[in-house]
Amino acid sequence: MTNVNPQDSSPQYRLPQKRDIVTAIPGPKSIELQGRRAMAVAGGVGSTLPVYAADADGGVIVDIDGNSFIDFGSGIAVTTVGASNAAVGDAVAEQARHFIHTCFMITPYEAYVEVAERLNHLTPGDHQKRTVLFNSGAEAVENAIKVARLATGRDAVVAFDHAYHGRTNLTMGLTAKTMPYKYGFGPFAPELYRVPTSYPYRDGLSGPAAAALAISQMDKQIGADQIAAIIIEPVMGEGGFIVPAPGFLPAIAKWARSNEIVFIADEVQSGFARTGAWFASEHEDLIPDLVTMAKGIAGGMPLSALTGRADLLDAVHAGGLGGTFGGNPVACAAALATFKVMEELDLPGRARDIEVKAGGRLHAMAAVTEEIGEVRGRGAMLAIELVHRDSKEPNPELTKALVAACLAKGVVLISCGTYGNVIRLLPPLVINDELLHDGLDVLEDALNELTAVRGGL
């Protein structure tokens, strides 16, 4: 398991940190398991890659055929401290030896309270806060909307183009992309509205100009006095790792505050050291009214949280928030261990270091590759948007081919974007430099081969 060496505060690894492909991809055992899966697992559950994991540690995933892949996905920004961090594993085992579940709503326990205390301290702002724990990011978002509606007495909720907020009925309505997330699943919850976001590569607008456009639409089409909440990802995740132009988020937050609208920062993917700060909101000094969190919060255990202004969360009647498994004691123990590892290893600082090293490599690729329309992101939440030559037309074909080519050479990549044309890099923050650069070498070679041989598809 990935551990921390107290002598030098650097990660120690259980598995060899190297790329090693020993079979065709997928290998025979993965092919066999895929056949079993087809007969047992619902077809609506998709998997990006055709290989099945057997082990993982640090920056590598080993499949059931013995192939070792460099992990540039982190289970979609979840395994920030590694997929088998020793401190997290020990905390999970220790808690499980005592009790796995009692339900905090029946017989509460200290770990839930301690996680809440830590999140009240870590999230932006020094105002009085309260926290409630759940299981998934979508659950945290859904409850944030409940809180905002009750506290304000209003119904309307505003989300943005390219947003992703979850797969429940309400959060599907907030999510922008129809396929595969929304197609055929309506009707969706009412009083949900969508306005333009800031997408500098495609709209060419300054932050204040993009904010003015969004605010104008909210004013004219909804009415500020009807809006309970505005929800936005400070760095948009599934929509394409879009970083809004400077000034956009502060302008939206200021307008919300002046109209007594609850401003919700969805930090499910961008939180917990991923962008080089504990939360991406910090990059523009945002102090959200409510923050939703999940993914990197507990080292891979299912846990999510909603933290925010005490007056908002305390406005909800007793019993109005909760859930049978929310804030499970084992997940809480994992979260407390994860926070400690992030602090001991200074993982926000490591994310900034990865941005310099990986971001520099990506910008160098972009300088000689016409198909890279833009390199963007913060910290270790980086992306390249792929386009057709001599245009900004999205190139999802090249994106899909690049993911497959890198997997064949031993690198796990995942794509995203409204147009399916963005490669996102989300390495575990405990990845070492040698593995990071080896993975980037594979990415660069594969991209060169595809754009040279196939003319950029």
SEMIDO-282376 format. One record per residue (C-alpha): x negated, z negated, y negated. Coordinates in Angstrom, 2 decimals. Layout:
% residues N
pt u=X; w=Z; v=Y
...
***
This chain:
% residues 457
pt u=0.00; w=0.00; v=0.00
pt u=-1.12; w=0.63; v=-3.57
pt u=-2.41; w=-2.65; v=-4.90
pt u=-4.14; w=-4.00; v=-7.99
pt u=-7.75; w=-5.07; v=-7.79
pt u=-7.93; w=-8.25; v=-9.92
pt u=-11.62; w=-7.62; v=-10.53
pt u=-11.16; w=-4.37; v=-12.46
pt u=-7.35; w=-3.99; v=-12.83
pt u=-7.39; w=-0.60; v=-11.15
pt u=-5.18; w=0.63; v=-8.31
pt u=-6.37; w=0.31; v=-4.73
pt u=-4.88; w=2.64; v=-2.14
pt u=-3.84; w=2.34; v=1.49
pt u=-3.78; w=6.09; v=2.21
pt u=-6.56; w=8.59; v=1.46
pt u=-5.85; w=10.07; v=-1.96
pt u=-6.37; w=13.71; v=-1.10
pt u=-4.51; w=16.93; v=-0.54
pt u=-4.67; w=18.04; v=3.10
pt u=-2.52; w=20.78; v=4.63
pt u=-2.83; w=20.98; v=8.42
pt u=0.22; w=23.05; v=9.44
pt u=2.35; w=25.84; v=8.09
pt u=4.85; w=24.59; v=5.51
pt u=7.30; w=23.46; v=6.70
pt u=5.64; w=22.22; v=9.88
pt u=7.27; w=22.18; v=13.32
pt u=8.50; w=18.58; v=13.12
pt u=10.09; w=19.17; v=9.72
pt u=11.77; w=22.31; v=11.05
pt u=13.12; w=20.37; v=14.02
pt u=14.41; w=17.57; v=11.79
pt u=16.01; w=20.11; v=9.49
pt u=18.07; w=21.29; v=12.47
pt u=19.23; w=17.76; v=13.17
pt u=20.03; w=17.24; v=9.52
pt u=22.22; w=20.36; v=9.41
pt u=24.42; w=18.85; v=12.12
pt u=24.56; w=15.35; v=10.64
pt u=24.23; w=15.40; v=6.85
pt u=26.86; w=16.83; v=4.50
pt u=25.95; w=20.28; v=3.24
pt u=26.63; w=19.21; v=-0.33
pt u=23.50; w=17.03; v=-0.25
pt u=20.66; w=19.28; v=-1.31
pt u=16.90; w=18.80; v=-1.01
pt u=14.42; w=20.65; v=-3.15
pt u=11.69; w=20.87; v=-0.53
pt u=11.78; w=21.61; v=3.24
pt u=9.36; w=18.86; v=4.31
pt u=10.24; w=15.35; v=5.52
pt u=8.26; w=12.32; v=4.37
pt u=6.65; w=9.90; v=6.80
pt u=4.43; w=7.90; v=4.44
pt u=3.49; w=7.72; v=0.76
pt u=1.06; w=5.77; v=-1.38
pt u=-0.49; w=6.12; v=-4.81
pt u=-0.37; w=9.80; v=-5.70
pt u=0.25; w=11.28; v=-2.22
pt u=3.16; w=11.92; v=0.15
pt u=2.43; w=12.51; v=3.85
pt u=5.02; w=14.44; v=5.84
pt u=5.99; w=14.00; v=9.50
pt u=3.63; w=16.85; v=10.46
pt u=0.62; w=15.08; v=8.93
pt u=0.35; w=17.16; v=5.75
pt u=-0.74; w=15.22; v=2.68
pt u=0.75; w=16.43; v=-0.61
pt u=-0.10; w=15.54; v=-4.19
pt u=3.00; w=13.97; v=-5.68
pt u=3.92; w=15.38; v=-9.09
pt u=7.54; w=14.27; v=-8.77
pt u=7.55; w=10.49; v=-8.21
pt u=10.99; w=10.74; v=-6.62
pt u=12.22; w=11.95; v=-10.04
pt u=10.34; w=9.36; v=-12.13
pt u=11.05; w=6.44; v=-9.78
pt u=7.77; w=5.59; v=-8.02
pt u=5.84; w=5.00; v=-11.23
pt u=3.71; w=2.27; v=-9.61
pt u=3.36; w=4.24; v=-6.37
pt u=5.77; w=4.67; v=-3.47
pt u=4.44; w=1.68; v=-1.50
pt u=2.95; w=-0.66; v=-4.07
pt u=1.71; w=-3.77; v=-2.29
pt u=2.91; w=-6.23; v=-4.91
pt u=6.39; w=-4.72; v=-4.88
pt u=6.46; w=-4.61; v=-1.08
pt u=5.37; w=-8.23; v=-0.84
pt u=8.04; w=-9.30; v=-3.33
pt u=10.71; w=-7.42; v=-1.38
pt u=9.63; w=-8.98; v=1.92
pt u=9.43; w=-12.49; v=0.49
pt u=12.88; w=-12.31; v=-1.06
pt u=14.37; w=-10.79; v=2.11
pt u=13.05; w=-13.75; v=4.10
pt u=15.18; w=-16.08; v=1.97
pt u=18.36; w=-14.12; v=1.29
pt u=19.15; w=-10.43; v=0.93
pt u=22.53; w=-10.80; v=-0.72
pt u=24.97; w=-13.37; v=-2.05
pt u=26.59; w=-11.33; v=-4.90
pt u=25.71; w=-12.57; v=-8.39
pt u=29.42; w=-12.74; v=-9.25
pt u=29.92; w=-15.29; v=-6.46
pt u=26.72; w=-17.29; v=-6.06
pt u=24.23; w=-16.38; v=-8.83
pt u=20.46; w=-16.62; v=-8.53
pt u=17.43; w=-16.91; v=-10.80
pt u=15.89; w=-13.46; v=-10.26
pt u=18.87; w=-11.74; v=-11.92
pt u=18.54; w=-14.03; v=-14.95
pt u=14.79; w=-13.46; v=-15.09
pt u=15.16; w=-9.66; v=-14.98
pt u=17.70; w=-9.90; v=-17.80
pt u=15.33; w=-12.06; v=-19.85
pt u=12.50; w=-9.57; v=-19.36
pt u=14.65; w=-6.58; v=-20.33
pt u=15.96; w=-8.36; v=-23.41
pt u=12.34; w=-8.81; v=-24.43
pt u=11.02; w=-5.36; v=-23.45
pt u=13.70; w=-3.12; v=-24.95
pt u=13.35; w=-2.08; v=-28.61
pt u=14.41; w=-4.50; v=-31.35
pt u=14.15; w=-8.25; v=-31.86
pt u=17.90; w=-8.87; v=-32.23
pt u=19.92; w=-11.01; v=-29.85
pt u=20.51; w=-9.08; v=-26.61
pt u=22.32; w=-9.38; v=-23.35
pt u=21.82; w=-7.53; v=-20.04
pt u=23.96; w=-6.62; v=-17.05
pt u=22.55; w=-5.16; v=-13.84
pt u=23.93; w=-2.36; v=-11.66
pt u=22.72; w=0.01; v=-8.92
pt u=22.33; w=3.50; v=-10.41
pt u=21.74; w=5.19; v=-13.74
pt u=25.22; w=6.68; v=-13.73
pt u=26.69; w=3.21; v=-13.24
pt u=24.72; w=1.89; v=-16.21
pt u=25.90; w=4.79; v=-18.38
pt u=29.53; w=4.39; v=-17.33
pt u=29.45; w=0.70; v=-18.20
pt u=27.78; w=1.40; v=-21.55
pt u=30.77; w=3.59; v=-22.42
pt u=33.17; w=0.86; v=-21.30
pt u=31.42; w=-1.67; v=-23.54
pt u=31.37; w=0.66; v=-26.55
pt u=35.06; w=1.54; v=-26.22
pt u=36.17; w=-2.06; v=-25.86
pt u=33.97; w=-3.35; v=-28.67
pt u=34.96; w=-0.65; v=-31.17
pt u=38.56; w=-0.07; v=-30.16
pt u=37.88; w=3.68; v=-30.26
pt u=38.07; w=6.32; v=-27.53
pt u=35.83; w=9.31; v=-28.33
pt u=32.34; w=9.61; v=-26.87
pt u=29.79; w=12.20; v=-27.97
pt u=27.06; w=13.68; v=-25.78
pt u=24.71; w=16.60; v=-26.44
pt u=23.87; w=20.05; v=-25.17
pt u=21.44; w=19.99; v=-22.23
pt u=22.31; w=16.36; v=-21.45
pt u=22.30; w=14.80; v=-17.99
pt u=23.93; w=11.40; v=-17.54
pt u=25.05; w=11.23; v=-13.90
pt u=27.40; w=12.35; v=-11.12
pt u=30.42; w=10.03; v=-11.40
pt u=33.56; w=11.51; v=-12.95
pt u=32.89; w=10.09; v=-16.41
pt u=29.17; w=10.84; v=-16.38
pt u=29.74; w=14.37; v=-15.07
pt u=31.86; w=14.90; v=-18.16
pt u=28.91; w=13.79; v=-20.30
pt u=26.50; w=16.02; v=-18.37
pt u=26.10; w=19.53; v=-19.78
pt u=25.07; w=21.70; v=-16.84
pt u=27.90; w=22.85; v=-14.62
pt u=26.01; w=23.98; v=-11.49
pt u=25.44; w=22.08; v=-9.27
pt u=26.59; w=18.89; v=-10.99
pt u=30.11; w=19.66; v=-12.23
pt u=31.30; w=22.87; v=-10.60
pt u=34.69; w=22.43; v=-8.96
pt u=34.85; w=18.66; v=-9.47
pt u=37.18; w=18.47; v=-12.50
pt u=39.27; w=17.49; v=-14.29
pt u=36.91; w=15.13; v=-16.04
pt u=37.53; w=12.01; v=-18.09
pt u=39.16; w=12.69; v=-21.48
pt u=37.84; w=12.12; v=-25.00
pt u=34.33; w=13.37; v=-24.22
pt u=32.79; w=15.74; v=-26.76
pt u=29.57; w=17.76; v=-26.90
pt u=27.51; w=18.77; v=-29.93
pt u=24.20; w=20.66; v=-30.35
pt u=20.96; w=18.81; v=-29.75
pt u=17.53; w=19.54; v=-31.18
pt u=15.68; w=22.07; v=-28.99
pt u=12.77; w=23.14; v=-31.20
pt u=11.53; w=25.95; v=-28.93
pt u=14.94; w=27.64; v=-28.92
pt u=16.71; w=26.65; v=-32.14
pt u=13.74; w=26.65; v=-34.53
pt u=15.31; w=23.88; v=-36.61
pt u=13.67; w=20.86; v=-38.15
pt u=14.87; w=17.48; v=-36.96
pt u=16.95; w=16.75; v=-40.09
pt u=18.50; w=20.24; v=-40.01
pt u=19.45; w=19.94; v=-36.33
pt u=20.90; w=16.47; v=-36.98
pt u=22.94; w=17.78; v=-39.91
pt u=24.46; w=20.45; v=-37.65
pt u=25.41; w=17.89; v=-34.99
pt u=26.79; w=15.44; v=-37.56
pt u=28.84; w=18.18; v=-39.22
pt u=30.48; w=19.02; v=-35.91
pt u=31.22; w=15.36; v=-35.17
pt u=32.74; w=14.88; v=-38.60
pt u=34.88; w=18.01; v=-38.49
pt u=35.90; w=18.21; v=-34.86
pt u=36.33; w=14.53; v=-33.97
pt u=36.13; w=12.26; v=-37.01
pt u=33.60; w=9.48; v=-37.36
pt u=36.30; w=6.82; v=-37.29
pt u=37.41; w=8.00; v=-33.84
pt u=33.99; w=7.86; v=-32.15
pt u=33.16; w=4.83; v=-30.01
pt u=29.69; w=5.92; v=-28.94
pt u=27.01; w=8.56; v=-29.19
pt u=24.80; w=8.82; v=-26.11
pt u=21.52; w=10.74; v=-25.90
pt u=18.31; w=10.83; v=-23.87
pt u=15.34; w=10.35; v=-26.26
pt u=13.54; w=12.90; v=-24.07
pt u=16.07; w=15.02; v=-22.23
pt u=15.37; w=14.96; v=-18.51
pt u=17.31; w=17.32; v=-16.27
pt u=18.05; w=19.52; v=-19.28
pt u=14.40; w=20.54; v=-19.51
pt u=12.23; w=17.66; v=-20.81
pt u=13.29; w=18.58; v=-24.33
pt u=11.62; w=16.50; v=-27.04
pt u=13.80; w=16.60; v=-30.17
pt u=12.14; w=17.63; v=-33.42
pt u=10.82; w=14.67; v=-35.45
pt u=13.55; w=13.06; v=-37.49
pt u=16.48; w=14.22; v=-35.34
pt u=17.04; w=11.00; v=-33.41
pt u=16.60; w=8.67; v=-36.41
pt u=19.08; w=10.74; v=-38.42
pt u=21.69; w=10.60; v=-35.66
pt u=21.14; w=6.86; v=-35.18
pt u=21.41; w=6.20; v=-38.94
pt u=24.68; w=8.14; v=-39.18
pt u=26.05; w=6.26; v=-36.17
pt u=25.15; w=2.92; v=-37.69
pt u=26.71; w=3.79; v=-41.06
pt u=29.95; w=4.63; v=-39.26
pt u=29.95; w=1.66; v=-36.87
pt u=29.45; w=3.96; v=-33.88
pt u=27.54; w=2.54; v=-30.91
pt u=24.26; w=4.42; v=-30.43
pt u=23.29; w=4.52; v=-26.74
pt u=19.80; w=5.56; v=-25.63
pt u=19.85; w=6.83; v=-22.06
pt u=16.37; w=5.84; v=-20.89
pt u=17.12; w=6.24; v=-17.18
pt u=14.32; w=8.81; v=-16.70
pt u=12.17; w=8.17; v=-19.77
pt u=11.92; w=4.39; v=-19.58
pt u=9.34; w=2.03; v=-18.12
pt u=5.98; w=3.39; v=-19.30
pt u=6.75; w=7.00; v=-18.39
pt u=6.29; w=8.44; v=-21.90
pt u=3.37; w=6.27; v=-22.99
pt u=5.56; w=3.45; v=-24.30
pt u=7.82; w=1.04; v=-22.49
pt u=10.73; w=3.15; v=-23.76
pt u=10.79; w=6.63; v=-25.29
pt u=12.90; w=5.32; v=-28.18
pt u=9.79; w=3.60; v=-29.47
pt u=8.09; w=6.89; v=-30.38
pt u=10.41; w=7.24; v=-33.38
pt u=11.01; w=3.53; v=-33.97
pt u=14.58; w=3.76; v=-32.71
pt u=16.46; w=0.54; v=-32.09
pt u=19.47; w=1.55; v=-30.00
pt u=22.59; w=-0.58; v=-29.84
pt u=22.61; w=-0.14; v=-26.05
pt u=19.94; w=1.07; v=-23.61
pt u=20.65; w=2.34; v=-20.10
pt u=17.85; w=2.10; v=-17.52
pt u=17.17; w=2.82; v=-13.84
pt u=14.64; w=4.96; v=-11.90
pt u=11.23; w=3.36; v=-12.66
pt u=12.68; w=-0.13; v=-13.10
pt u=12.07; w=-1.52; v=-9.61
pt u=9.33; w=0.42; v=-7.85
pt u=11.78; w=2.46; v=-5.78
pt u=14.46; w=-0.14; v=-5.05
pt u=17.98; w=0.71; v=-6.27
pt u=18.55; w=-1.10; v=-9.55
pt u=19.83; w=-0.17; v=-13.00
pt u=20.50; w=-2.06; v=-16.19
pt u=22.39; w=-2.01; v=-19.44
pt u=20.77; w=-3.99; v=-22.24
pt u=21.89; w=-4.22; v=-25.83
pt u=23.37; w=-6.07; v=-28.74
pt u=24.73; w=-9.44; v=-27.75
pt u=27.88; w=-9.01; v=-29.85
pt u=28.77; w=-5.80; v=-28.00
pt u=28.15; w=-7.04; v=-24.47
pt u=29.64; w=-10.47; v=-25.11
pt u=32.81; w=-8.82; v=-26.42
pt u=33.76; w=-7.92; v=-22.84
pt u=36.03; w=-10.39; v=-21.06
pt u=34.64; w=-12.32; v=-18.08
pt u=34.87; w=-10.18; v=-14.96
pt u=34.96; w=-6.93; v=-16.93
pt u=31.40; w=-6.06; v=-15.93
pt u=29.71; w=-6.33; v=-12.56
pt u=29.83; w=-5.02; v=-9.01
pt u=29.22; w=-6.25; v=-5.48
pt u=25.62; w=-5.06; v=-5.23
pt u=24.65; w=-4.98; v=-8.92
pt u=21.42; w=-6.89; v=-9.47
pt u=20.82; w=-7.34; v=-5.75
pt u=18.25; w=-10.16; v=-5.26
pt u=15.80; w=-7.96; v=-3.35
pt u=15.95; w=-5.28; v=-6.04
pt u=15.49; w=-7.93; v=-8.74
pt u=12.39; w=-9.26; v=-6.97
pt u=11.04; w=-5.72; v=-6.83
pt u=11.71; w=-5.23; v=-10.54
pt u=9.86; w=-8.40; v=-11.53
pt u=6.87; w=-7.33; v=-9.45
pt u=7.02; w=-3.83; v=-10.95
pt u=6.98; w=-5.17; v=-14.51
pt u=3.92; w=-7.25; v=-13.67
pt u=2.04; w=-4.29; v=-12.17
pt u=2.87; w=-2.12; v=-15.19
pt u=1.47; w=-4.78; v=-17.50
pt u=-1.64; w=-5.54; v=-15.42
pt u=-2.54; w=-1.84; v=-15.12
pt u=-1.42; w=-1.01; v=-18.67
pt u=0.68; w=1.86; v=-17.35
pt u=1.96; w=2.85; v=-20.80
pt u=-1.70; w=3.41; v=-21.70
pt u=-2.27; w=5.31; v=-18.46
pt u=0.68; w=7.57; v=-19.30
pt u=-0.92; w=8.39; v=-22.66
pt u=-4.18; w=9.13; v=-20.86
pt u=-2.37; w=11.48; v=-18.46
pt u=-0.80; w=13.23; v=-21.45
pt u=-4.24; w=13.94; v=-22.88
pt u=-5.71; w=15.14; v=-19.58
pt u=-2.78; w=16.98; v=-18.04
pt u=-1.36; w=18.11; v=-21.35
pt u=-4.72; w=19.59; v=-22.31
pt u=-4.85; w=21.53; v=-19.06
pt u=-1.29; w=22.82; v=-19.52
pt u=-1.97; w=23.95; v=-23.08
pt u=-5.09; w=25.78; v=-21.88
pt u=-2.95; w=27.57; v=-19.27
pt u=-0.39; w=28.47; v=-21.92
pt u=-3.06; w=30.01; v=-24.11
pt u=-3.76; w=32.68; v=-21.47
pt u=-0.40; w=32.94; v=-19.71
pt u=2.39; w=34.77; v=-21.52
pt u=4.99; w=33.42; v=-19.13
pt u=4.51; w=29.86; v=-20.43
pt u=6.83; w=29.76; v=-23.41
pt u=6.14; w=26.15; v=-24.29
pt u=4.30; w=23.06; v=-23.12
pt u=6.09; w=19.85; v=-24.10
pt u=6.77; w=16.25; v=-23.22
pt u=5.46; w=12.76; v=-23.83
pt u=3.06; w=10.71; v=-21.75
pt u=3.38; w=11.55; v=-18.06
pt u=6.73; w=13.24; v=-18.64
pt u=5.40; w=16.76; v=-19.19
pt u=6.82; w=20.23; v=-18.72
pt u=6.19; w=23.94; v=-19.03
pt u=9.05; w=26.27; v=-19.85
pt u=8.65; w=29.61; v=-18.10
pt u=9.92; w=32.82; v=-19.69
pt u=9.62; w=36.56; v=-19.23
pt u=6.74; w=38.28; v=-20.97
pt u=7.23; w=39.23; v=-24.62
pt u=10.45; w=37.23; v=-24.89
pt u=12.01; w=33.79; v=-24.66
pt u=14.31; w=34.89; v=-21.86
pt u=14.33; w=32.14; v=-19.21
pt u=12.47; w=32.96; v=-15.98
pt u=14.05; w=30.93; v=-13.17
pt u=12.68; w=33.34; v=-10.54
pt u=9.09; w=32.56; v=-11.46
pt u=9.93; w=28.86; v=-11.61
pt u=11.34; w=28.85; v=-8.07
pt u=8.41; w=30.86; v=-6.75
pt u=5.91; w=28.54; v=-8.40
pt u=7.48; w=25.44; v=-6.82
pt u=7.29; w=27.09; v=-3.38
pt u=3.73; w=28.36; v=-3.87
pt u=2.47; w=24.95; v=-4.94
pt u=4.17; w=23.24; v=-1.99
pt u=2.47; w=25.65; v=0.40
pt u=-0.87; w=24.61; v=-1.11
pt u=-0.09; w=20.89; v=-1.04
pt u=1.51; w=19.95; v=-4.36
pt u=5.05; w=18.61; v=-4.78
pt u=6.63; w=19.96; v=-7.97
pt u=10.22; w=19.79; v=-9.15
pt u=12.00; w=22.02; v=-11.60
pt u=14.68; w=21.33; v=-14.19
pt u=16.28; w=22.83; v=-17.26
pt u=19.68; w=24.16; v=-18.19
pt u=18.39; w=27.65; v=-17.37
pt u=16.45; w=26.59; v=-14.25
pt u=13.15; w=27.67; v=-15.81
pt u=11.22; w=24.45; v=-16.45
pt u=8.53; w=22.88; v=-14.27
pt u=8.35; w=19.14; v=-14.83
pt u=5.33; w=16.99; v=-14.09
pt u=6.11; w=13.37; v=-13.23
pt u=3.08; w=12.03; v=-11.36
pt u=2.98; w=8.35; v=-10.40
pt u=1.12; w=6.54; v=-13.16
pt u=-1.25; w=5.12; v=-10.54
pt u=-2.51; w=8.60; v=-9.60
pt u=-6.28; w=8.92; v=-9.95
pt u=-7.94; w=11.55; v=-12.12
pt u=-9.42; w=13.49; v=-9.21
pt u=-6.01; w=13.95; v=-7.60
pt u=-4.38; w=14.76; v=-10.93
pt u=-6.87; w=17.54; v=-11.66
pt u=-6.72; w=18.87; v=-8.11
pt u=-2.97; w=19.21; v=-8.44
pt u=-3.34; w=20.95; v=-11.79
pt u=-5.90; w=23.33; v=-10.23
pt u=-3.33; w=24.28; v=-7.59
pt u=-0.67; w=24.78; v=-10.26
pt u=-2.98; w=26.96; v=-12.35
pt u=-4.12; w=29.08; v=-9.39
pt u=-0.58; w=29.60; v=-8.13
pt u=0.66; w=30.55; v=-11.58
pt u=-2.20; w=33.01; v=-12.05
pt u=-1.50; w=34.62; v=-8.68
pt u=2.22; w=34.96; v=-9.30
pt u=1.93; w=36.33; v=-12.82
pt u=-0.87; w=38.75; v=-11.88
pt u=0.49; w=40.05; v=-8.59
pt u=4.16; w=40.11; v=-9.43
pt u=3.95; w=40.81; v=-13.11
pt u=5.52; w=37.47; v=-13.91
pt u=8.47; w=38.25; v=-11.63
***
